[in-house]
Amino acid sequence: PVAEQARSAHPGVIVHADGTILTNHHVVDGAEQIKVELPNHRIFDAKVVGSDPPSDLAVLKIDAKDLPVLALGDSDKVRVGDIALAIGNPLGIGQTVTAGIISAKSRYTGLSDGSFEDFLQTDAPINQGNSGGALIDSTGELIGINSQILSTSGGNIGIGFAIPSNMARNVMDQLIKTGKVHRGQLGIGIQPMTPELAQQFGLNETRGVLVNSVAENGPAAKTGIRRVDVIVAFNGKPVSDGNTLRNQIAGTAPGTQ
């Protein structure tokens, strides 16, 4: 499907047969009217079910039935080097498929409005107009929603970023259920661990993040987390850096033990 904002056209992904469509927040942000055109040239008016600027995701709904859907894959299982196909509408020329590999995981660019970034990086050619389109694996499952590129010229140089499908699934489910996204928080400030800090704290290796502040009466304070603690895992999963921890916490429902 293609969502039209002013005179721009961007792709989206049909994820439910009832006409539920996943795309980027920045694709629909500020649009007064959104129309969706299917590959068979049927055109529908679309309404925004919910939009989440921090993750740059939005859910649309059209009045349709029995539509073909793209199954959401498990982006946690994606490996660097896996084949990736990007589907989009680059520069408005029409639906296009490009191929590449997964170049990296858990990337943070700092280009989004929010701080919840955990991108899959790919060298599958992505250009302006691809935002909101699907990044799929070799089995045809959705592993990401194309969102950003880094470029010195504004065109593709092989550095594209997609929101992983597991983050998209979490955000989408909440938007459909309540129209907004609720994120967990610990109430701490953190900084990266360095070899010097690891040595200072008697750690055998440089890993995790250092707690440099704790909000008074926040969740972390109430459970005994203190300044200069080192967090090395969250719910059994290793913490490699501050961005990883931020996303792990944000993806956990408030009130979870």
C-alpha positions in Angstrom: 0.0 0.0 0.0 1.0 3.6 -0.5 0.1 6.4 2.0 -0.1 9.8 0.4 1.0 12.8 2.4 0.6 16.1 0.5 2.1 15.1 -2.8 4.4 12.4 -1.4 3.9 8.6 -1.7 5.3 6.1 0.7 4.9 2.3 1.3 3.3 0.5 4.2 2.9 -3.2 5.2 -0.5 -5.0 5.5 -0.1 -7.0 8.7 -3.7 -8.1 9.3 -6.2 -9.3 6.7 -8.8 -6.8 8.0 -6.9 -3.8 6.6 -4.4 -3.0 9.4 -1.3 -1.4 7.9 2.1 -0.7 9.6 4.2 2.3 8.4 6.4 5.1 9.8 5.2 7.9 12.0 7.0 10.4 9.8 5.1 9.2 6.7 1.7 10.2 8.2 2.7 13.0 10.6 0.8 16.1 9.7 -1.2 14.6 6.9 -4.7 15.9 6.5 -5.9 13.0 4.3 -4.4 9.6 3.9 -5.3 7.3 1.0 -4.0 3.8 0.5 -3.6 2.3 -2.9 -3.2 -1.5 -3.2 -1.2 -3.2 -6.0 -4.4 -3.9 -7.8 -5.1 -0.2 -7.9 -8.0 -0.2 -5.4 -7.9 3.0 -3.4 -9.1 3.3 0.2 -9.4 6.2 2.7 -7.3 5.3 5.7 -7.6 6.4 9.4 -4.7 6.6 11.8 -5.3 4.0 14.6 -2.3 5.4 16.5 1.1 6.9 15.9 4.3 6.8 18.0 7.0 9.4 17.4 9.7 7.9 19.7 9.8 4.7 17.6 8.7 6.3 14.3 5.9 3.8 13.8 2.2 4.3 12.9 -0.7 2.0 12.4 -3.4 2.7 9.8 -6.7 1.0 9.1 -8.7 0.7 5.9 -12.1 -0.8 5.4 -11.2 -4.0 3.6 -11.4 -7.8 4.2 -9.4 -10.8 3.3 -6.3 -8.9 2.3 -3.0 -10.7 1.7 -0.7 -10.1 4.7 3.0 -10.2 5.4 3.9 -12.4 8.4 6.0 -10.8 11.1 9.3 -12.7 11.6 11.5 -12.8 14.7 14.0 -10.0 14.3 16.0 -11.3 17.3 17.0 -14.3 15.2 18.3 -12.2 12.4 22.1 -12.6 11.9 24.6 -10.2 10.4 25.2 -11.4 6.9 21.6 -12.7 6.3 20.0 -11.9 3.0 17.6 -8.9 3.2 15.1 -7.5 0.6 13.8 -4.0 0.8 10.4 -3.1 -0.7 9.5 0.5 -1.3 8.5 3.2 -3.7 11.8 5.1 -4.2 11.4 8.6 -5.5 7.8 7.8 -6.4 8.6 5.6 -9.4 6.6 2.7 -8.2 7.0 -0.5 -6.1 10.6 -1.7 -6.2 12.5 -4.6 -4.6 16.2 -4.3 -3.8 18.5 -6.9 -2.3 21.4 -6.9 0.2 22.4 -8.3 3.5 22.0 -7.4 7.2 25.1 -5.3 7.8 24.7 -4.8 11.6 22.2 -5.0 14.4 21.2 -2.7 17.3 22.3 0.5 15.6 21.5 3.9 17.1 21.7 6.9 14.8 20.2 9.7 16.9 18.3 11.0 13.9 14.8 10.1 15.2 12.5 12.3 17.3 12.8 9.8 20.1 15.5 7.8 21.7 14.1 4.3 21.2 16.3 3.1 18.3 17.5 -0.4 17.8 17.9 -0.5 14.0 18.8 -3.3 11.7 21.4 -1.9 9.3 21.3 -3.1 5.7 23.1 -2.4 2.4 19.9 -3.3 0.4 19.5 0.0 -1.5 17.0 2.3 0.3 16.2 5.7 -1.1 13.8 8.5 -0.3 10.3 7.1 -0.6 11.2 3.8 0.9 10.2 4.8 4.4 7.5 2.6 5.9 8.2 -0.2 3.5 9.1 -3.8 4.4 12.5 -5.3 5.0 12.0 -9.0 4.5 14.3 -12.1 4.9 14.9 -14.9 2.4 11.8 -16.8 3.7 9.5 -13.8 2.9 8.9 -12.8 6.5 8.9 -9.2 7.7 12.0 -8.5 9.8 11.9 -4.7 9.7 10.2 -1.4 8.7 12.5 0.7 6.6 13.0 4.0 8.3 16.2 5.9 7.7 19.3 6.3 5.5 22.7 7.9 6.2 24.0 9.6 3.1 26.3 12.5 2.1 24.2 13.1 -1.1 20.6 12.3 -0.1 20.8 9.1 -2.1 21.6 5.5 -1.3 25.2 4.7 -0.3 24.5 1.4 1.3 23.7 2.5 4.8 20.0 2.0 5.5 18.2 1.4 8.7 15.0 -0.6 9.5 13.0 -0.8 12.8 13.2 -4.4 13.8 9.9 -6.4 13.6 9.9 -7.3 17.3 9.9 -3.7 18.3 7.3 -2.9 15.6 5.1 -5.8 16.8 5.2 -4.5 20.4 4.4 -0.9 19.4 1.7 -2.0 16.9 -0.1 -4.2 19.4 -0.2 -1.4 22.0 -1.4 1.2 19.4 -4.2 -1.1 18.3 -5.2 -1.9 21.9 -5.1 1.6 23.5 -4.0 4.1 20.8 -0.8 4.9 22.6 2.4 3.2 23.8 3.3 2.7 27.4 7.0 2.1 28.2 8.7 0.9 31.3 11.3 3.0 33.1 13.8 2.4 35.9 14.5 6.0 36.9 18.3 5.9 36.6 21.0 7.7 34.7 23.7 5.6 33.0 27.0 6.0 31.3 29.1 3.6 29.2 31.6 1.3 30.9 35.2 1.8 29.9 38.3 -0.4 30.5 39.5 2.1 33.1 36.1 2.0 35.0 36.0 -1.8 34.8 39.5 -2.0 36.4 38.4 0.6 39.0 35.4 -1.5 40.0 37.3 -4.8 40.0 35.5 -6.3 36.9 37.2 -8.9 34.9 35.9 -7.6 31.6 34.4 -4.4 30.2 30.7 -4.9 29.9 27.4 -3.5 31.1 26.6 0.1 32.0 27.4 2.2 35.0 24.6 3.8 37.1 25.6 7.4 37.6 22.3 8.7 39.2 19.1 7.3 40.7 15.9 9.2 40.7 14.5 9.7 44.2 11.4 7.5 44.9 11.7 6.0 41.4 11.4 2.2 40.7 15.2 1.6 40.8 15.5 3.5 44.1 12.7 1.5 45.7 14.4 -1.8 44.9 17.9 -0.8 46.1 19.8 0.1 43.0 22.4 2.6 43.9 24.7 5.1 42.2 27.9 3.3 40.9 26.2 0.0 40.5 27.0 -1.8 37.3 24.1 -3.4 35.3 25.4 -6.3 33.3 22.1 -8.1 32.4 18.4 -7.3 32.2 15.9 -10.1 32.8 18.6 -12.6 32.0 19.7 -10.9 28.8 23.2 -9.4 28.6 23.5 -5.6 28.5 26.0 -4.5 26.0 25.5 -0.8 26.1 23.1 1.9 27.3 21.0 1.9 24.2 20.4 -1.8 24.5 19.3 -1.4 28.1 17.1 1.5 27.3 15.3 -0.5 24.7 15.0 -3.6 26.9 13.4 -1.5 29.6 11.2 0.4 27.2 9.9 -2.8 25.8 8.9 -4.1 29.2 5.4 -3.3 30.4 5.3 -1.0 33.5 4.7 -2.9 36.7 6.6 -6.0 35.5 8.8 -7.6 38.2 
